[in-house]
Amino acid sequence: MSTKTYLRYKQEHVLGLIASPSCNIAADSAGRFAASGTLERVQVWNVRRGLLHASLAEERCEAAVTYVCMGNDDDTVAAGYADGSIRLWSVSRKALITRLQGHKRGVSALVFDAEGDTLVSGSQDTTIVVWDLTAQAGVCRLRGHKDEVTALVLVDPAYLRDAAAGASSAGSAGFAGRPLLVSASKDTLLKVWDLAEQTCVQTMVGHRSEVWALAGAPAIGAAPAGEGLLGAGVGGAQAASSVAAGASAAPGRPGKRPRPVAGEEDEASGSASSAEALDVATSGLRLLSGSADAMLRTFAVRRRSAAEAAAAAIAEREAAAAAGDAGVAAMAARAVQPPFVDAMGSVARLDSGRCQGIVTSKDGRWAAVYGRGKTLELYQARPWAEVKRRVQRRRRRARERARRAEREREAAMADGDVADERNAKRGKRAAASIGTSEFDKRRADAAGSGSDDDDDDEEEAGEGTDLAGEESARPIAGDEWGLFAVVRCPNKVRSAVLLPPDAVPGARSATATADGALPPAVLVCTGDNQLELHCVDDAEARRTALPDGTSVAGSRRLGAISASGHRKDVRAVAMGPDGALVLTAGEGQLKLWNGVTGASLRTMECGFALCVEFLPGGQHAVVGTKEGAVQVFDLASGDMIEDHQDAHEGAVYALDVRADGRGVATGSADKAVKLWEIDTATAGSAAVAAGAARPSLVHARTLRMPDEVLAVRYSHHGEADASRRLLAVSLLDSTVKVFFEDTLKFFISLYGHRLPVTSMDISADSTLIATASADKNVKLWGLDFGDCHRSLFAHDDAVTSVRFIGKTHLFFTAGKDGRVRHWDGDRFVQIHECTGHTGAVWGVAVAPKGLMMASAGADRSVRVWQRSDEQVFLEEEREARAGAAMDAEIAGRANNSDPFGEAVPEAPSQDGAPSIGAAPESTAVGGGSAASVSAADRLLGAISLAVEAREAWTEYERDLESAVRDTAAGTLEERAAMRSTGEAVRPLVPPPAPKLELLKRTPAEMVLDALRAVPPADREQAILLLPFNAALELVRCLHRHVRRGVDVELCSRYILFTVRLHYTQLVASPSSRAELGAIRASIRARVGELRDIFGYTRAGLRFLDRAAASASGDGQAGFLAGDADKGDDEQAAPAKGVRFGRFRDVKLF
């Protein structure tokens, strides 16, 4: 049996990547730190200093970060990953807080609530999951979208409370105090969800293409309390009475009134006509959405008035009485309630392409909109005075148009011109039939301009439409939002975030608004792997001209985080002779790294590099470019000392340095291999005195080939064996030709690959040559006779690079599948796999002694791998690969199937209520299949130990009882004789299992530890996978802990879950029924104790809160202010779907 052992290569550094282009960036409220997704890592940057503050990653995590979100505490970062998992990190502790698993595909959106106790995630699997971060478990899964969820906005309950007095008297029917969630999706829909009811309450279908962006902002331009659109005095109370009047006039549609006749209202009676419009105008939240068109749409989140809440409550009671079914009654009640979100029109963007994202400032005054281009548009929320002026001007223009049209109609009738009257009516009907989107666009274009020169266009937009009624009284998107500045970047914008102006010193000099407010600084993630910081600059040279002839402010770049990263794909990598330096090359950049510390040492400008190698001594490097040039660099100074522009007529795909260090071979697409001699020419008298010399490449010979050259490689014969030195050349015709290097005579030809060989390498003893091909195979050949030793299926995609390790036959391969694999060329087996790249790996390089390995690829990252002391066992690696393949197959089947298990409603109604008999909108949250199976296996192993221990003690007790009975049955003489002969020996106490004795744990403690180790999101799924006998033993073990008062809440929760799951089998057995009685008594006693402790603690906190409020003298309570004015009945009635620690409502069995 072979005793050959292998050592594992572990990742040491990830170099060169600042932010992944497929992930967004987020910042804290103070603008001090910014978080970016960098492949599988979350990197937190210090914005002011431009330095990396923390790099957060889990050791076994291979999935890339797809979305990041900063919590309101400015310390928690939530990161969504491509495998559907979510991880919460602490920035201050630089540690993992928790891990959540509930999606089957990548996470595409995350949002925290105001308190930071709830997290909502959206995914590519079309579902939305609400997470309770305190319990670290999913509350519910919301479904209804038919495509990827692209954005989420949580509406704070404060925005839904009515400003008018008495709104709270309507109770829960007014939806005051209930959180709402607004979701956007690629299915062109916006959905409004009631998280308390866990159902969709409204669906907006105004978009005609995928909705890519959605953001919320507190409305700065909303009407102040007590001030209406038509002047002071039209306040919230009058609005509520007007809405109530409208409700009585139109039964069945609360808050809706018949449209008034054009021209019949004037300035004095405007309050009655604009009641509903005022209800929208006094809303405290705006939603901004962007899709594939060039329009920025705006929505207002409505506040429920007391009259609307009362009408909704009456409608709900009537529907419940008529239907008799709770579900049908709830659907009917939602059908009569007014919408939560009202459309306010749209604003035309400068960028005509797809909207990529929308971000808003914390105060709601600013919104940044960016597409797929190089510009970012900064919009300002206008103050209320300007919004009011715009609305009044539009109403005045509308009334004038209505009066003018009426006079023309009367004049036409007086003249008896019937034909003109018919034409006028026909024109009115044609204008009224204009499509909604076109009308919104034209109205937004007219209202978006702040000058009075566009009044004629505005009149045309309103011609034939009834703008004299409530429509003209509503603020529209152009009234509230105006373009303030355009930020231009040198590369495409991938993501952006707004920072407070005082966060960056240079941003304080930005141009202020008319009211003196400073615009925010803009942190932009660009497509060239940079984080750029910009501020608004109103200098004439930086202003941006608009299509209407006006101009807006421009921007000024304050700085960038770019020194350490490649801006494009990393095409080549090389390791220095000492194994400490790493050289990487890409489009326009050549970078030198310290492989031990991960520091970037130097950046040099070059052409489009395709290959790179160190020259002897490690002080210089030679680069082959796509333009056909061969360039030589001095790494110490960073200067290009030679540039052979005409070296080749085509791209230089490969180069190699001869083993004796005196020559270089280059292969090109011009079907030529050129051999260069290295001449060490001195650089002047000063260099001669210092003993410094620089190499110079001198063209010596050219080898013409029949096809394009893709790779060249020298054998490792030294100067003593120069006559045996070989040169291998790979051609586009899928063959490898080997020549004698000194005479360039043909030696052998290697053929067998079906596609061209992209890379090759020769072992240090010059006996093996490994060829990597685009046909996904690696072939090992003998250089003596050209025989193929073995063909290995190496990767799932084209193999791009292969390199041997030092003086061994071990080698590494890299492929377009993003994998780097370690192989044994003697035993023809795969040793292990190095994972982490998310794109094609273009090259690998190995240190001369094999202590380090570097890989680089299309994800712009450079990964340095260190050889560790951990041994690799081939059998374990094979089992791990088989398990991973099985998990991938399970996940693939789950992703290809319906994630809900039932059909999704084909046509959701306008109010969001699903049709009768459709699949439920809210389901339970379960973990991933593979994670649940692994957790169930671990739990089953602990339960097996408990069963073995219990059976051993049962047998011991039975033997003990038998021994005592036998001893008691004999006479005194017989018992004495038995003791003397040793027949009456007491049975031995069963020893504990070795694992339990080693860990110093009891069987019940092992079971509890195994349950605690399972992620909360996977616990119920793991218990579902347990057989009945194991589930019953789990209940028994947890019951022991409940009796002892250990982790009562956790044990009681999963005892109740298991009992509900197997209730039928349990009640069928008399012994099980007896156990259930004992369990019920224990749980009731322990939960009662916890409830008393909770009640005493709460009462003490209330007392302290009132005492603190009295001492402060302000009469306001503190952290329990929300509960001080509520009765006991209200406090004990949590909303549906919200999990609180209230044991009072728990019913046992």
MIMI-156921 format. One record per residue (C-alpha): residue in three letters; y, x, z. Coordinates in steps of 0.2 Angstrom, whole numbers, plus 5000, padded with zeros to 4 digits. Example, Ala and Ser with C-alpha at 12.3 -4.5 7.8 and 13.67 -1.06 7.14 Angstrom:
BEGIN
Ala497850625039/Ser499550685036/
This chain:
BEGIN
Met500050005000/Ser501750074996/Thr502950115010/Lys504450125000/Thr505950055009/Tyr507649995002/Leu509349985010/Arg510549835008/Tyr512349855000/Lys513649755010/Gln515349705004/Glu516649815012/His518249775004/Val518949644991/Leu520349734982/Gly521749674970/Leu521749494971/Ile523249404979/Ala522949224975/Ser521649134964/Pro522449034950/Ser521348884953/Cys521948864971/Asn523548804978/Ile524648894991/Ala525348825007/Ala526648875020/Asp527048835038/Ser528548735043/Ala529648885047/Gly529148975031/Arg528549125040/Phe526749125034/Ala526049075017/Ala524149045014/Ser523349074998/Gly521549054992/Thr520849214986/Leu519049184979/Glu518049154995/Arg519449215007/Val520949135014/Gln522349255014/Val523849235025/Trp525449325020/Asn526949365030/Val528349305018/Arg529749405025/Arg528849565025/Gly527749535010/Leu526249605019/Leu524549535022/His524449455039/Ala522649395040/Ser521149385028/Leu519949245034/Ala518149235027/Glu516449195033/Glu515149325031/Arg513849215022/Cys515149105012/Glu515049134993/Ala515948984987/Ala517749004981/Val519248924990/Thr519848774980/Tyr521248704991/Val522248755007/Cys523248655019/Met524248705034/Gly524248605050/Asn525748535058/Asp525448655073/Asp525848805060/Asp524248885066/Thr522848795059/Val522348815041/Ala521148695032/Ala520248765017/Gly519148675005/Tyr517848764995/Ala516948744979/Asp515248694987/Gly516048544996/Ser516248625013/Ile517848625023/Arg518248765036/Leu519648765048/Trp520448935053/Ser521648985067/Val522949105060/Ser523449175077/Arg521649215082/Lys521049255065/Ala519449155068/Leu518449015062/Ile518748845072/Thr517448735064/Arg516448695048/Leu516348525040/Gln515148475026/Gly515248305018/His515648324999/Lys514348364986/Arg515648454974/Gly517248554976/Val518648494988/Ser520148454978/Ala521448384991/Leu521648405010/Val522948325021/Phe523248325040/Asp523948175050/Ala525448195061/Glu524548235077/Gly523348355069/Asp521748255075/Thr521248185058/Leu520948275042/Val520748185025/Ser519848265011/Gly519648224993/Ser518348294981/Gln517748314963/Asp516348194968/Thr517648054967/Thr517548014986/Ile518748035001/Val518148075018/Val519048045034/Trp518648175048/Asp518848165066/Leu519348345071/Thr519048315090/Ala517248265087/Gln517048375072/Ala516248235062/Gly516648115048/Val517247945052/Cys516947865035/Arg516847905017/Leu517947805005/Arg517447764988/Gly518247674973/His518947804962/Lys517847844946/Asp518448024944/Glu519048174953/Val520348144968/Thr521748254964/Ala523048224978/Leu523148134995/Val524648075005/Leu524448005023/Val525847875027/Asp526347885045/Pro526247715054/Ala528047735059/Tyr528547705041/Leu527647535041/Arg528547465056/Asp529947345053/Ala531747395058/Ala532147215062/Ala531847155079/Gly530247055083/Ala529147135070/Ser527947185083/Ser527647005088/Ala526646975072/Gly525147075079/Ser523947165068/Ala524247055053/Gly525847145049/Phe524847315048/Ala526247395059/Gly525547545067/Arg524047565055/Pro523947725045/Leu523847715027/Leu523147835014/Val523747844996/Ser522547934984/Ala522847994966/Ser521448024954/Lys521048074936/Asp520447894933/Thr522347854931/Leu522447754947/Leu523347764963/Lys522447684978/Val523147634995/Trp521847635009/Asp521947555026/Leu521147685037/Ala520947565051/Glu519947435041/Gln519247575030/Thr519647475014/Cys520747484999/Val522247365000/Gln523147404984/Thr522747484967/Met524247534956/Val523847544937/Gly525447604930/His524947774924/Arg524147784907/Ser523347954909/Glu522648064923/Val523648074939/Trp523748254943/Ala525048264957/Leu525648154971/Ala526848194985/Gly527748094999/Ala529448125005/Pro530548035019/Ala531847945009/Ile533548025012/Gly534447905001/Ala533747755010/Ala535047625017/Pro535547655035/Ala535147525048/Gly536447385046/Glu537047435029/Gly536447345013/Leu536647384995/Leu538147274993/Gly539147335007/Ala539247335026/Gly538547185035/Val536947155025/Gly535747235037/Gly533947215042/Ala534147055051/Gln534946965036/Ala533647045025/Ala532246975036/Ser533046795036/Ser533246805017/Val531446855015/Ala530946715026/Ala531846595016/Gly531046665000/Ala529346645008/Ser529646455012/Ala530246424995/Ala528746494987/Pro527246454997/Gly525746564995/Arg526746714990/Pro527646785005/Gly529246875002/Lys529346814983/Arg530746704977/Pro531046624960/Arg532146734949/Pro533946674949/Val534846634933/Ala535846774926/Gly537646764930/Glu537546634944/Glu537746754958/Asp539346864963/Glu539747004975/Ala539946884989/Ser538246804988/Gly537246964984/Ser536346965000/Ala535246814996/Ser534746884979/Ser534347064985/Ala533247025000/Glu531747094993/Ala532647234985/Leu533447275002/Asp531747275010/Val531247414998/Ala532847504999/Thr532747525018/Ser530947595017/Gly530747765025/Leu529547845013/Arg529547884994/Leu527947934984/Leu528148044968/Ser526748054956/Gly526548154940/Ser525248134926/Ala525048204908/Asp526648124902/Ala528448194904/Met528848064917/Leu529048084936/Arg528647914944/Thr529347854961/Phe528647724973/Ala529347654989/Val528247625004/Arg528747455011/Arg529047415029/Arg528347245034/Ser529647115039/Ala529346995053/Ala529246845041/Glu528046935030/Ala526946975044/Ala526946795051/Ala526546735033/Ala525146855031/Ala524446805048/Ile524446625043/Ala523646655027/Glu522246755035/Arg521946615047/Glu521846485034/Ala520746595023/Ala519546625038/Ala519446445042/Ala519146395024/Ala517846535020/Gly516946545036/Asp516446725031/Ala517346875039/Gly517146985023/Val517746845011/Ala519146805023/Ala519746985024/Met519746995005/Ala520646835003/Ala521946885016/Arg522247045007/Ala522446944991/Val523946854998/Gln524846995006/Pro526347084997/Pro525947254991/Phe526247405002/Val526947514988/Asp528247464975/Ala528647554959/Met530447614958/Gly530347674940/Ser530247854933/Val531348004929/Ala531148104913/Arg530648284916/Leu531248434906/Asp529448494904/Ser528648384891/Gly526848444896/Arg525648394910/Cys526348384927/Gln525248514937/Gly525948484955/Ile527348414966/Val527848484982/Thr529248414994/Ser530248495008/Lys529948445026/Asp531548345027/Gly531248255011/Arg532848315003/Trp532048414989/Ala530548394977/Ala529848534966/Val528948484950/Tyr527948604940/Gly526848594924/Arg525848714915/Gly527348814909/Lys528448944916/Thr529748834924/Leu529948734940/Glu531148594941/Leu531948564958/Tyr532548384962/Gln533748334975/Ala533648164984/Arg535448094983/Pro536348034998/Trp536447845002/Ala538247834997/Glu537947894979/Val536347784978/Lys537347634983/Arg538747674971/Arg537547684956/Val536647524961/Gln538347434962/Arg538947504945/Arg537347444937/Arg537447274944/Arg539247264938/Arg538747314921/Ala537347194921/Arg538447044926/Glu539747094912/Arg538347094899/Ala537646924905/Arg539446844904/Arg539746924887/Ala538146854881/Glu538446684888/Arg540246684880/Glu539446734863/Arg538146594864/Glu539446464869/Ala540546514854/Ala539146514842/Met538646334848/Ala540446274847/Asp540546334829/Gly538946244825/Asp538146404819/Val536346354822/Ala535646504813/Asp536646624824/Glu535946534840/Arg534246544834/Asn534446734830/Ala535246754847/Lys533746674855/Arg532546774845/Gly533346934849/Lys533246884868/Arg531446854867/Ala531147024858/Ala532147114871/Ala531147034885/Ser529547084877/Ile529847264878/Gly528447364886/Thr528647404904/Ser528447594902/Glu529747604888/Phe530947494899/Asp530647604914/Lys530947764903/Arg532547704896/Arg533147634912/Ala532747794921/Asp533547894907/Ala535147794909/Ala535147794928/Gly534647974930/Ser536348034923/Gly537748044936/Ser539148024923/Asp540047864917/Asp539847924899/Asp538147854898/Asp538547674902/Asp538347614884/Asp536547684884/Glu536247594901/Glu536947434894/Glu535747444879/Ala534247474891/Gly534747314900/Glu535047214885/Gly534047054885/Thr533347084902/Asp533847004918/Leu534647144928/Ala535847024936/Gly534546964948/Glu533447064961/Glu532947194948/Ser534747264947/Ala534947264966/Arg533447384968/Pro533747574968/Ile532747654954/Ala532047824953/Gly533647884944/Asp534747824957/Glu533847924971/Trp533248084962/Gly534248204952/Leu533848374944/Phe534748504954/Ala534048674947/Val532748754936/Val531748894942/Arg531149014928/Cys529649134931/Pro529049274920/Asn527349194919/Lys526549024920/Val526648934937/Arg525048894945/Ser525648834962/Ala527248824973/Val527848784990/Leu529648754997/Leu530248855011/Pro531748825023/Pro533248915017/Asp533449005034/Ala531649075032/Val532149205019/Pro533749305022/Gly534149315004/Ala534049125002/Arg535549095013/Ser536649144999/Ala536049014987/Thr537148884980/Ala537448734992/Thr537548554987/Ala539048434988/Asp538748395006/Gly538548575011/Ala536648575012/Leu535748735006/Pro534248714994/Pro532648784999/Ala531848944994/Val530348924982/Leu528749024984/Val527849024967/Cys526049084963/Thr526049134945/Gly524649164933/Asp524849354933/Asn524149364951/Gln525849374960/Leu526749274973/Glu528649264969/Leu530049214980/His531549124971/Cys533149044977/Val534448934968/Asp535849024960/Asp537348934952/Ala538049084942/Glu538549044925/Ala537349164917/Arg535849084926/Arg536248904923/Thr535048804912/Ala535748694898/Leu535048514897/Pro534748414881/Asp536248304885/Gly537448444885/Thr537648464903/Ser536848604914/Val536048634931/Ala535948784942/Gly534648924939/Ser533749034950/Arg533649214956/Arg532149314961/Leu532149384978/Gly530549474978/Ala528649474974/Ile526949514982/Ser526149604967/Ala525949784970/Ser524149774975/Gly523449664962/His522949664944/Arg523849534933/Lys522449504921/Asp520549534920/Val519949694927/Arg518949764912/Ala518349934918/Val517950024934/Ala517550204939/Met517050304955/Gly517750474959/Pro516750624961/Asp516950624980/Gly516450434980/Ala518050394989/Leu519250344975/Val519050194964/Leu519950184947/Thr520150014939/Ala520849964922/Gly521449804914/Glu522749734902/Gly524249854904/Gln523849924921/Leu522850064928/Lys522550064947/Leu521950194959/Trp521150134976/Asn520550214991/Gly518750144992/Val518650185011/Thr520150095017/Gly520449975003/Ala522250035000/Ser523150034983/Leu523650214980/Arg524550204963/Thr524850094948/Met525050164931/Glu525550074915/Cys524350094900/Gly523749994885/Phe522449864885/Ala521149964893/Leu519349934889/Cys518450084897/Val518950214910/Glu518150374917/Phe518650514929/Leu518850684922/Pro518050834931/Gly518950874947/Gly519450694950/Gln521350724947/His521450654930/Ala520750504921/Val520450454902/Val520650284896/Gly520150194880/Thr521150054874/Lys521049904863/Glu522349974851/Gly521150124848/Ala522150244858/Val521350374870/Gln522550414885/Val522450544898/Phe523350514915/Asp523750634930/Leu523250524945/Ala524350634957/Ser525950594948/Gly525450434939/Asp526150514923/Met525250494906/Ile525050674900/Glu524250634883/Asp524250484872/His523150494856/Gln523750344847/Asp522750374831/Ala521150424840/His520250274832/Glu520650134820/Gly519850004830/Ala519649964849/Val518850094860/Tyr517350004868/Ala516550154877/Leu516850334883/Asp515850454893/Val516050624900/Arg514850764897/Ala513750824911/Asp514551004911/Gly516250924911/Arg516851004895/Gly516750864883/Val517150674881/Ala516350554868/Thr517150394863/Gly516450244853/Ser517450124843/Ala517449974833/Asp517850084818/Lys516050134817/Ala516350304823/Val515850414838/Lys517150554841/Leu516750704852/Trp518250784861/Glu518250954869/Ile519250964886/Asp520451114885/Thr521351154901/Ala523151194895/Thr524451254908/Ala526051164910/Gly527351294910/Ser527751444921/Ala527951354937/Ala526251274935/Val525451434931/Ala526151514947/Ala525451374957/Gly523851384949/Ala523851204942/Ala523151154925/Arg523050994916/Pro521650944904/Ser521950914885/Leu520850824873/Val520450914857/His519550814843/Ala518050924838/Arg516750814828/Thr516550634822/Leu514850544820/Arg514950404808/Met513850254811/Pro513250104801/Asp513949974813/Glu515249954827/Val514950064842/Leu514849964858/Ala514250104871/Val513950284871/Arg513050394885/Tyr512650574887/Ser511050634895/His511150734911/His510550904904/Gly511651044911/Glu512351194902/Ala510651284903/Asp509751144893/Ala511251114881/Ser509951114867/Arg509050964874/Arg510650864878/Leu510550694870/Leu511850564865/Ala511450384865/Val512450264854/Ser512350074855/Leu512749974839/Leu513249804835/Asp511549774826/Ser510649774843/Thr509949944841/Val510150104851/Lys510150274842/Val509850434851/Phe510550604844/Phe510450784849/Glu512150824855/Asp512350994848/Thr511850964830/Leu512050774830/Lys510350754822/Phe509450594824/Phe508050594838/Ile507450414841/Ser507950234838/Leu507650104852/Tyr507549924846/Gly506849764854/His508449674860/Arg508849514851/Leu510749534854/Pro511849684855/Val511749814869/Thr513349804879/Ser513049944891/Met511750074895/Asp511450224907/Ile510350374908/Ser509450424924/Ala509950584933/Asp508250664928/Ser508550614909/Thr506850534908/Leu507450344908/Ile508750254899/Ala509150074904/Thr509949964891/Ala510849804895/Ser511049674882/Ala511949504878/Asp510149424877/Lys510149424897/Asn508849564897/Val508749744903/Lys507549864895/Leu506950024903/Trp506450154890/Gly505650334891/Leu506750464883/Asp505350574878/Phe504550454865/Gly505650304866/Asp504350184873/Cys504850024882/His504250034900/Arg504749854905/Ser505849714899/Leu506749624914/Phe507549454913/Ala509049514923/His510449384923/Asp510749204918/Asp512049254906/Ala512449414896/Val512249574905/Thr513849674904/Ser513549834914/Val512149944920/Arg512250104931/Phe510950214939/Ile511150274958/Gly511250464959/Lys509550554958/Thr508450394959/His507750264947/Leu508650134956/Phe510050044947/Phe511349904947/Thr511649774934/Ala513149654931/Gly513249504921/Lys514349364915/Asp513549244928/Gly514549334941/Arg513149424949/Val512749604953/Arg510949644956/His510049794963/Trp508449844954/Asp506949974956/Gly506650054939/Asp504950124945/Arg504249964952/Phe505249844940/Val505749734954/Gln507349654960/Ile507849724977/His509349614982/Glu510849524975/Cys512649554978/Thr513649394977/Gly515449354978/His516249354961/Thr516749194954/Gly516849244936/Ala516149374924/Val515849544931/Trp516449664917/Gly515849834925/Val515049924940/Ala515250104946/Val514150194958/Ala514650344969/Pro513750504965/Lys512750494981/Gly512450314980/Leu513450274997/Met514650154988/Met514750044973/Ala516149954965/Ser516249804954/Ala517649714945/Gly517749564934/Ala518649414926/Asp519149344943/Arg520449494945/Ser519549564960/Val518849734964/Arg517449734976/Val516849884986/Trp515049884992/Gln514450005006/Arg512650055008/Ser512149995026/Asp510750035037/Glu509949865035/Gln508249865027/Val507849755013/Phe506049675013/Leu505649614995/Glu504549475001/Glu505949395011/Glu507149414997/Arg505949324985/Glu505749184998/Ala507649175000/Arg507949164981/Ala506649034980/Gly507448934994/Ala509148954986/Ala508448894969/Met507748734977/Asp509348704986/Ala510248714970/Glu509048594962/Ile509248474976/Ala511148484975/Gly511148474956/Arg510148314957/Ala511248244970/Asn512848284959/Asn512048204944/Ser511648044952/Asp512847914959/Pro513547994975/Phe513547824983/Gly511847764979/Glu512547604971/Ala513547544957/Val515447564958/Pro516447404954/Glu516947414935/Ala518647334937/Pro519547334954/Ser520747204957/Gln522647234958/Asp522647214977/Gly521247344978/Ala519947214985/Pro518247244977/Ser517247094969/Ile515946994978/Gly514347084979/Ala515047254974/Ala514547414984/Pro515447445000/Glu517047544999/Ser516647635016/Thr515047725020/Ala514447845033/Val514748025031/Gly513248135029/Gly513048325027/Gly512348415012/Ser510448405008/Ala510048585011/Ala511048595027/Ser510248445034/Val508448505030/Ser508848675038/Ala509548595053/Ala508048475055/Asp506848625053/Arg507748715068/Leu507748555078/Leu505948525075/Gly505448695080/Ala506348675097/Ile505448505099/Ser503748585095/Leu504048705109/Ala504448565121/Val502848465116/Glu501748615118/Ala502448645136/Arg502348465140/Glu500548455135/Ala500048615144/Trp500848545160/Thr499948375157/Glu498248475156/Tyr498648575171/Glu499048415181/Arg497448335175/Asp496348495180/Leu497248505197/Glu496848325201/Ser495048345196/Ala494948495207/Val495648405222/Arg494548255219/Asp492948365218/Thr493448465233/Ala493748305243/Ala492048225238/Gly490948355248/Thr490648375266/Leu491448505277/Glu489948625275/Glu489948595256/Arg491848625255/Ala491748785265/Ala490348845254/Met491348805239/Arg492748905245/Ser491649055250/Thr490849055233/Gly492449035223/Glu491948865215/Ala493448775222/Val494748885213/Arg496448805210/Pro496848795191/Leu498148925185/Val499948865182/Pro500248865163/Pro501349015158/Pro502948975148/Ala503049015129/Pro503549195125/Lys505149135117/Leu505649025132/Glu505249165144/Leu506249295133/Leu507749175133/Lys507549115150/Arg507648935145/Thr506748775148/Pro505948675134/Ala507348535136/Glu508648665136/Met508048735120/Val508048565112/Leu509848535118/Asp510348715112/Ala509648675095/Leu510548505094/Arg512148585098/Ala511948725085/Val511848595071/Pro513548555064/Pro514148385070/Ala514248315052/Asp512348355050/Arg511648295066/Glu511248115061/Gln510548175045/Ala509448295053/Ile508848165066/Leu508448055051/Leu507248185044/Leu506248195060/Pro504548115061/Phe504447975074/Asn503448075087/Ala504748215086/Ala506148095088/Leu505348015103/Glu505148185111/Leu506948215107/Val507448065117/Arg506448115132/Cys507248295132/Leu508948225131/His508548095144/Arg508148235156/His509948315153/Val510748145156/Arg509848125173/Arg510548295178/Gly512248255171/Val512248385158/Asp513348355142/Val513148165145/Glu514248115130/Leu513248215117/Cys511548165124/Ser511947975126/Arg512647975108/Tyr511148035100/Ile509947945111/Leu510747785106/Phe510647835088/Thr508847875089/Val508447715098/Arg509347615085/Leu508447705071/His506647685078/Tyr506947525088/Thr505547425080/Gln504247555084/Leu504847585102/Val504847405107/Ala503147385100/Ser502347495113/Pro502347445132/Ser502447625138/Ser503947655127/Arg504847495133/Ala504647565151/Glu505447725146/Leu506847635137/Gly507247545154/Ala507347705163/Ile508447775150/Arg509647625150/Ala509847645169/Ser510147825168/Ile511447815154/Arg512347665162/Ala512547765178/Arg513147925171/Val514347845158/Gly515047735172/Glu515447895182/Leu516347975166/Arg517247815164/Asp517847815182/Ile518447995180/Phe519347955164/Gly520147805172/Tyr520747905187/Thr521448045176/Arg522347925165/Ala523147835180/Gly523648005187/Leu524448055171/Arg525347885170/Phe526047915188/Leu526648085184/Asp527348025167/Arg528447895176/Ala528948015190/Ala529548145177/Ala530448005167/Ser531347955183/Ala531748125188/Ser532548165171/Gly533548005172/Asp533347955153/Gly532147815157/Gln531047875143/Ala529247905146/Gly528348065139/Phe526648085132/Leu525947915138/Ala527547825132/Gly526547725119/Asp525347655132/Ala526647615146/Asp527147445138/Lys525447395133/Gly524247275142/Asp522547325147/Asp521847205134/Glu522747295120/Gln522347465126/Ala520447425127/Ala520347365109/Pro520347505097/Ala520547475078/Lys518947465068/Gly518347635062/Val519347735074/Arg518347835086/Phe519047845104/Gly518147905120/Arg518147725127/Phe516447705136/Arg516947525141/Asp516547455125/Val514747535123/Lys513347415124/Leu511647485128/Phe510247415118/
